[in-house]
Amino acid sequence: MKETDVIKREIKEIIIDVLKLDLTPEDIDNEKSLFGSEEDPDSGIIQDSLVVLEIATVLSEKYNIDPSEFNEQTFMNINSLADLVIEKGNKEEQ
């Protein structure tokens, strides 16, 4: 597995854990919008904007990213979150 794939899987696992979803990482498409659209607000994985803060906190702690780096663009989908982690993050030694 490439490092990018590992990061995407870890992000999915964090989202699943925070949201307490009955899903596996494989169930989440990397390109699917994390939020619903105006036409279909229930279509996204994240239904409550308050959990964004919790997800951002976990990601910022895990990857040593300044919380101010997270925004609407970085939370578009799994790929955009992974791009931020790759660009700005320093993964902790595990």
Backbone as CSV, one residue per row, in Angstrom:
resi,resn,N_x,N_y,N_z,CA_x,CA_y,CA_z,C_x,C_y,C_z
1,MET,0.849,-1.186,0.000,0.000,0.000,0.000,0.891,1.245,0.000
2,LYS,0.609,2.175,-0.889,1.372,3.420,-0.918,1.036,4.262,0.302
3,GLU,1.961,5.158,0.670,1.728,6.010,1.836,0.429,6.805,1.694
4,THR,0.148,7.299,0.488,-1.088,8.054,0.266,-2.302,7.192,0.583
5,ASP,-2.265,5.940,0.152,-3.379,5.028,0.429,-3.519,4.764,1.922
6,VAL,-2.398,4.663,2.612,-2.424,4.452,4.066,-3.055,5.659,4.751
7,ILE,-2.666,6.858,4.336,-3.219,8.079,4.923,-4.721,8.155,4.676
8,LYS,-5.152,7.853,3.460,-6.590,7.890,3.147,-7.349,6.896,4.019
9,ARG,-6.786,5.721,4.197,-7.444,4.718,5.046,-7.529,5.206,6.489
10,GLU,-6.452,5.798,6.999,-6.461,6.309,8.372,-7.496,7.419,8.538
11,ILE,-7.601,8.298,7.554,-8.603,9.373,7.609,-10.004,8.776,7.646
12,LYS,-10.244,7.786,6.802,-11.558,7.127,6.790,-11.850,6.476,8.141
13,GLU,-10.849,5.825,8.720,-11.036,5.181,10.021,-11.366,6.210,11.098
14,ILE,-10.721,7.368,11.042,-11.007,8.436,12.008,-12.438,8.922,11.842
15,ILE,-12.854,9.157,10.606,-14.223,9.628,10.350,-15.236,8.596,10.822
16,ILE,-14.995,7.338,10.512,-15.898,6.262,10.937,-15.982,6.211,12.457
17,ASP,-14.844,6.343,13.123,-14.806,6.296,14.584,-15.532,7.492,15.201
18,VAL,-15.224,8.692,14.731,-15.840,9.900,15.295,-17.352,9.895,15.077
19,LEU,-17.767,9.493,13.880,-19.197,9.504,13.560,-19.914,8.237,14.015
20,LYS,-19.140,7.268,14.512,-19.704,5.986,14.953,-20.554,5.352,13.848
21,LEU,-19.950,5.285,12.656,-20.633,4.742,11.489,-20.458,3.236,11.422
22,ASP,-21.452,2.579,10.881,-21.387,1.142,10.658,-20.902,0.914,9.224
23,LEU,-19.675,1.368,8.959,-19.066,1.265,7.638,-17.637,0.776,7.790
24,THR,-17.060,0.349,6.683,-15.635,0.055,6.633,-14.982,1.134,5.773
25,PRO,-13.673,1.292,5.860,-13.008,2.278,5.001,-13.287,2.045,3.511
26,GLU,-13.449,0.792,3.133,-13.725,0.472,1.733,-15.091,0.988,1.280
27,ASP,-15.994,1.226,2.215,-17.332,1.721,1.882,-17.336,3.204,1.512
28,ILE,-16.261,3.909,1.825,-16.217,5.357,1.607,-15.388,5.652,0.366
29,ASP,-16.026,6.251,-0.627,-15.366,6.641,-1.877,-14.490,7.868,-1.619
30,ASN,-13.260,7.829,-2.092,-12.329,8.940,-1.887,-12.801,10.245,-2.517
31,GLU,-13.625,10.162,-3.552,-14.097,11.347,-4.271,-15.460,11.835,-3.790
32,LYS,-16.170,11.023,-3.029,-17.520,11.397,-2.602,-17.467,12.583,-1.646
33,SER,-18.353,13.526,-1.872,-18.434,14.697,-1.004,-18.740,14.257,0.423
34,LEU,-18.016,14.843,1.371,-18.261,14.506,2.772,-19.531,15.159,3.295
35,PHE,-19.954,16.222,2.622,-21.183,16.922,2.996,-22.205,16.763,1.890
36,GLY,-23.472,16.845,2.245,-24.528,16.798,1.248,-24.546,18.067,0.413
37,SER,-25.260,18.001,-0.694,-25.406,19.163,-1.567,-26.667,19.933,-1.184
38,GLU,-26.843,21.105,-1.771,-28.067,21.872,-1.512,-29.288,21.088,-1.971
39,GLU,-29.142,20.367,-3.089,-30.252,19.576,-3.620,-30.545,18.349,-2.760
40,ASP,-29.500,17.786,-2.182,-29.646,16.561,-1.381,-28.753,16.653,-0.142
41,PRO,-29.201,17.402,0.874,-28.357,17.630,2.052,-27.999,16.367,2.828
42,ASP,-28.744,15.291,2.651,-28.467,14.052,3.377,-27.527,13.114,2.625
43,SER,-26.996,13.553,1.486,-26.186,12.663,0.657,-24.746,12.509,1.147
44,GLY,-24.283,13.372,2.023,-22.910,13.282,2.504,-22.776,12.403,3.727
45,ILE,-21.547,12.053,4.034,-21.262,11.237,5.215,-21.443,12.062,6.483
46,ILE,-20.998,13.322,6.432,-21.061,14.202,7.600,-22.370,14.978,7.565
47,GLN,-23.221,14.747,8.552,-24.522,15.401,8.621,-24.545,16.551,9.623
48,ASP,-23.599,16.561,10.540,-23.567,17.555,11.613,-22.257,18.325,11.516
49,SER,-22.348,19.616,11.245,-21.133,20.406,11.055,-20.275,20.482,12.319
50,LEU,-20.846,20.229,13.476,-20.060,20.267,14.715,-19.022,19.147,14.785
51,VAL,-19.292,18.027,14.139,-18.320,16.931,14.178,-17.093,17.244,13.335
52,VAL,-17.204,18.221,12.439,-16.040,18.625,11.655,-14.923,19.068,12.592
53,LEU,-15.281,19.806,13.620,-14.297,20.262,14.602,-13.630,19.076,15.291
54,GLU,-14.418,18.089,15.648,-13.858,16.904,16.307,-12.931,16.134,15.365
55,ILE,-13.357,15.968,14.110,-12.518,15.273,13.127,-11.230,16.061,12.892
56,ALA,-11.344,17.377,12.741,-10.165,18.224,12.526,-9.208,18.138,13.715
57,THR,-9.755,18.076,14.915,-8.920,17.971,16.115,-8.135,16.663,16.118
58,VAL,-8.811,15.567,15.813,-8.134,14.266,15.782,-7.054,14.260,14.697
59,LEU,-7.391,14.769,13.510,-6.416,14.802,12.418,-5.235,15.710,12.748
60,SER,-5.514,16.862,13.350,-4.420,17.794,13.667,-3.482,17.198,14.712
61,GLU,-4.031,16.455,15.666,-3.191,15.809,16.678,-2.396,14.645,16.093
62,LYS,-3.043,13.844,15.270,-2.378,12.669,14.699,-1.256,13.056,13.743
63,TYR,-1.501,14.087,12.928,-0.542,14.451,11.888,0.193,15.766,12.157
64,ASN,0.027,16.323,13.358,0.704,17.575,13.726,0.424,18.698,12.731
65,ILE,-0.839,18.901,12.426,-1.271,19.957,11.512,-1.927,21.055,12.333
66,ASP,-1.598,22.295,12.022,-2.237,23.435,12.685,-3.733,23.392,12.364
67,PRO,-4.598,23.426,13.369,-6.048,23.360,13.123,-6.560,24.432,12.161
68,SER,-5.865,25.554,12.068,-6.311,26.613,11.158,-6.157,26.225,9.690
69,GLU,-5.443,25.151,9.404,-5.271,24.682,8.023,-6.542,24.034,7.474
70,PHE,-7.423,23.580,8.359,-8.647,22.918,7.913,-9.681,23.960,7.516
71,ASN,-10.315,23.742,6.373,-11.353,24.651,5.893,-12.328,23.889,5.000
72,GLU,-13.229,24.617,4.388,-14.250,23.987,3.547,-13.627,23.188,2.402
73,GLN,-12.553,23.711,1.802,-11.906,23.008,0.691,-11.226,21.724,1.155
74,THR,-10.589,21.760,2.313,-9.883,20.564,2.768,-10.852,19.470,3.205
75,PHE,-12.074,19.844,3.548,-13.082,18.865,3.960,-14.030,18.478,2.827
76,MET,-13.636,18.719,1.574,-14.506,18.364,0.451,-14.703,16.855,0.357
77,ASN,-13.601,16.112,0.445,-13.659,14.658,0.332,-12.392,14.059,0.951
78,ILE,-12.276,12.762,0.895,-11.119,12.079,1.482,-9.831,12.516,0.784
79,ASN,-9.879,12.644,-0.536,-8.683,13.046,-1.272,-8.175,14.413,-0.836
80,SER,-9.079,15.362,-0.623,-8.644,16.708,-0.227,-8.059,16.702,1.189
81,LEU,-8.618,15.893,2.072,-8.039,15.767,3.416,-6.657,15.109,3.350
82,ALA,-6.531,14.089,2.520,-5.235,13.417,2.370,-4.196,14.368,1.782
83,ASP,-4.603,15.192,0.820,-3.677,16.175,0.244,-3.143,17.113,1.321
84,LEU,-4.021,17.552,2.213,-3.599,18.437,3.302,-2.607,17.723,4.218
85,VAL,-2.916,16.490,4.574,-2.032,15.725,5.457,-0.662,15.551,4.807
86,ILE,-0.639,15.228,3.524,0.629,15.023,2.819,1.411,16.333,2.730
87,GLU,0.715,17.427,2.462,1.381,18.722,2.302,1.838,19.329,3.624
88,LYS,0.984,19.266,4.647,1.246,20.006,5.889,1.596,19.135,7.090
89,GLY,1.276,17.863,7.020,1.390,17.027,8.207,2.740,16.377,8.384
90,ASN,3.026,16.074,9.609,4.191,15.284,9.997,3.667,14.153,10.853
91,LYS,3.518,13.000,10.238,2.922,11.870,10.941,3.754,11.496,12.157
92,GLU,3.055,11.269,13.254,3.720,10.846,14.489,4.304,9.460,14.296
93,GLU,5.386,9.212,14.976,5.950,7.866,14.985,5.021,6.972,15.786
94,GLN,4.721,5.815,15.233,3.795,4.914,15.929,4.505,3.671,16.379
